[in-house]
Amino acid sequence: MAKLVVLYKTPKDTAAFDRYYASTHIPLARKIPGLRSYDISDGAVATPAGPSGVHLVATLTFASMADLQKGLASPEGQAAAGDLANFADGGADLLMFEARDA
């Protein structure tokens, strides 16, 4: 299994970010070929020391790293990646990795 974790840093307008993310970005990302599951954080994203500066965490799961990379390279994946500039003005870090049960 492979995962793509997106850490969305706090945007200038969190309410506008949340509206756009729910109405536009989630539907785009759900169309990425090979996507098995997609979940997002609910509420504040904190660290053990307190606030994190991260507004939202999205985790997208694929069967393999090859499927993840193929999905991101697809027209649907490119549309979702290109959409980041439309709402993620605080920036976003994308992390990709193979995952296994521990």
C-alpha positions, 0 to 999 in steps of 0.5 A: 500500500502507498500513501500520499499525505498532504499537509495544508498550512494555515491559509489566509482565509480558513473559511474560504479554504474549507468551502473551496476544498469541500466543494471543488478540490475533494471532487477533483481528487476523488477522480484520481485513478487508483485511489482506494481511500481518501480521508481528511483531518477533522478539527485542529491539527496540533502537535504535542507542544500545541498548535502546528501551523497546519490547517488540514491533513489529507491522506490518499491511499493507493495499492502501490507506489506505482499506482500512486505515481500513475494516478498523479501523472494522469489527467485527473491527478494533474487537474487536482495538483494544478488546483492547489494554486486556487486555494492553498495560499498558505502552502502545502507539503506533499509526502509519498511513501509505502506503508505497511501494518506495524 
